[in-house]
């Protein structure tokens, strides 16, 4: 038995035992999810196959699933350029996804097909999620010299203090120079 479900603005053909990647759903890994927007269900058979078509949805039909992965997909680069106009823009995007294991399909007329515990265990043992977990937010670089940035990365606060102490000395030298020039003009 299989069904066509709608989630995240997309349609998916599912049957018990399928692992699919959908737009982000709320929930932790291991929690159960129920899809109620069922558009189509079918029970194939050798002689008599049964088809259930919703207008637009099947009433009473549902698909049960378990969340097996949460995270972000691969980065997509968006590049805009207009030639001879010196216009270039680059932007990146990483979409949040949820990976689910379909555990049961109910067509709404009382027929239900569920995944056995042994099959579920073998599916989960062979499953590897490539979604990256959400990390810390990006912190922009601070303005300043390369030496100061290197000192901040290394954690050497002594180097940063030496540079800040050097700046007032240069200011003191510039104050002495105009006084020396004024003395030359008087002679």
Secondary structure as GFF3:
##gff-version 3
##sequence-region A 1 187
A	DSSP	beta_strand	2	7	.	.	.	ID=ss1
A	DSSP	beta_strand	10	14	.	.	.	ID=ss2
A	DSSP	beta_strand	19	23	.	.	.	ID=ss3
A	DSSP	beta_strand	32	35	.	.	.	ID=ss4
A	DSSP	beta_strand	38	43	.	.	.	ID=ss5
A	DSSP	beta_strand	50	53	.	.	.	ID=ss6
A	DSSP	beta_strand	62	82	.	.	.	ID=ss7
A	DSSP	beta_strand	87	106	.	.	.	ID=ss8
A	DSSP	beta_strand	112	114	.	.	.	ID=ss9
A	DSSP	alpha_helix	117	126	.	.	.	ID=ss10
A	DSSP	alpha_helix	146	154	.	.	.	ID=ss11
A	DSSP	alpha_helix	157	186	.	.	.	ID=ss12
###
